[in-house]
Amino acid sequence: MNAPADLAARTARVERDTRETMIAVELNLDGSGRSQLATGVPFLDHMLDQVARHGMVDLAVKAEGDLHIDAHHTVEDVGIVVGQAVAKALGDKAGLVRYGHAYVPLDEALSRVVIDLSGRPGLEFHVAFTRARIGSFDVDLAHEFFQGFVNHALATVHVDNLRGANAHHQCETVFKAFGRALRMAVARDPRSGGAIPSTKGAL
């Protein structure tokens, strides 16, 4: 029997090993924003730290990947495993708010992220980065992270960078807004009575 929504621990540990990457993720949706991050991709660690801090989730990620080729597989697969961990921690989604949204500015940059924990994967990613790399980080990989996440969290996520001139600021506002929107979406709704937030009765 499932524990009541107000008592259940919303935590997960997921491991994924392939010929390209070995990844372990530990997640607590009701955390305090702590993170332990070692992906081998420093900028990704920086972005995941934003998600943990602003999403108020505890997140530990350890990844070993084929970085001698490039960071693509590592970033994408981290998105996959974080998505799997979120889905596992949410369980049947009873009592959830389900939807979340956030606007986050950073100096000249402003981004909006909207999340629906719908059970259906979908990504709309509209970020026109002003340069191709942030340090050594290929900005195309931000999209790959979110694509991996939505496919395995079974969530619909809309990402819009509304303005920005500095690519670092653009990307950081996206990840901060994602954390804030996720925090809202996974929150327990005290008025729901533990019901699944769908007229279908399932998500």
N, C-alpha and C positions, 0 to 999 in steps of 0.2 A: 504494500500500500504506500502511495506517495505521501510524504509529509505535507501538512498544510503549507500553503504558499508563504505564510508569514513566519514559518519555522524552518523551512527547508534551507540548507546551506547551498548557496548558488556558486559552487566552485567546480573547476574541472582541471584535469591534467590530460594532455593529448600529446602523443609522440608520433612522428611520421618519418620513416627512413626510406630513402630511395637511392638510386645510384648517383643522384645529383646533390642531395641534401640530407642531413640528419637534423631534425628539429624537435625540440621539446618545449611545450608551453604550459604554464600553470597560471590559472586565472581565478580571481575572486571578484564577482560582480558587486559585492557589497564591501569593498575594501576602503582604503584611505588614500589611494593614489600612489602607492609604493611601486617601484619597478626595479627589476634586476634584468639587465639587457646585455646580451653578448651575441649579436648576430654576425659579427665580422664586417658589418657595413655601418660605420660610425654615424652617418647621417640618418640611416633607418633607426638606429638606437635613439637618436635625438628625437625623431618623430614619434616613436612608440612611447617615449617618456612623456611627451605631450598628451598622448591618448590616455595614459594611466593617470596622470596628474589631473587633467581636466575632466576625465570620465569618472574619477573617483573609483577606479578599479585597481586592484593589485595585480600586476602582470609581471611574470618572469618568462623570458624567452632566451633559449640557448640554441644557437644554430651553427652548424658546420656545413659549408657548401663549396661548390666548385668555383670559388672566387678567382682562381687562376684563369678562368674563361671570362667571366664577368659576374656582375651581381644579380643578373636577371632571375636565375633559378632561386637564389636565396630569398630575394625580396618577395617574389610571387608565392613561394612555398610558405614563408612566414605568414603572409596574408591568409593562405589556405588554413594553416593550423590555428591561427588566432580565430578565424571564423568557425572552425570546428569546435574550439573551446567555448566560444560564446553560445553556440547552439546546444552543446552538451550542458552547460551551466544553466541555461534557461529551461530545460526540460520541456514540459507541455505548454509553457508560457501562461499558465493560469495566473490571473491577478496582475498582469503587466499593464503598464500604460500603453505599450506597443509602439507608439509613434514618438519621434523626437526630432527636434530641429534646433539649430543654433546659427547665429551670425557671430563671427569673430574678426575683429580688426587687428592689424599689426602695422602701425605707422600708416603708410599709403595703401596697404593691401587690405582687402575685405573679402571674406569667403563665407558661403552659406552651405550647410549640409543638412539634409532632411533624410530621416531613416524611418522605414516601416519594417518591423519584424514580422513580415507577412507570411513567411514560409515559401515565398517565391523569390528566386534570385533575380536581381535586376540592377544594373548600374548605368546611371547617366553621369558622365564625368566631363565637365566643361571647364577646363583650365588651360588657358593659353599662356604657357610659361614664356617669360621674356628672354630666357636663354636655355641652352640645351643641357647644361650641367650646373649643379650646385657643388662646387668643389669637384670631387671625382664622381659624384652621384648623378646618374643619368635620370633626368626628370621624367622620362617615359615610364620609369619603374614605379612612380607613385600610382599611376593607373593600374599597373599590374598587381600591386598590393591590394588595392580596393576590389579589383576583379576577382582575385583569389578569395578575399574576404566574403563578398556577397554570394559567391557560388557555394560556399560551404557554411556560412551562417544562415543561408536561405533568407536573405534580407533584400529589400529594395533600398538603394541608397542613391540620392541625387547630390552631386557635388558641383558647386558653381563658385568659381573665383570671379567675383563681381568687378574687382579692380586690383591693380597692383603693378608696380614697376620693377620690384626686386624679387627675383625668383625664389630666394630663400624665404622671404616674407610670404609670398604666395603659397608656397608649400606648407609652411608652418601654420598659417591660418586655416588651411584645409584640415590638417590633422588635429588641431585644437578644436575646430568646429565639429569634427567627427567625434572626438571624445565627449564634448558637451552634448551633442545630439544623442549619442549612445547612452550617456548617463540618464537622460530624460526617458528614452525609450525602454530601458530595462528597469526603471523604477517600478516599485509596487504601487498599485493604485488602491488607496484605502477605501474608496467608494465602490469598488468592483465586487466585493464579497468573494474574491477568489475566482471569479468567472474568467473564462478564456475570452479575450477581447475580440470576438468575431461573431457575427450573426450565424456563421456556419457551425459554431461550436468547436472548431478546431483550427489550429494554425500550423 
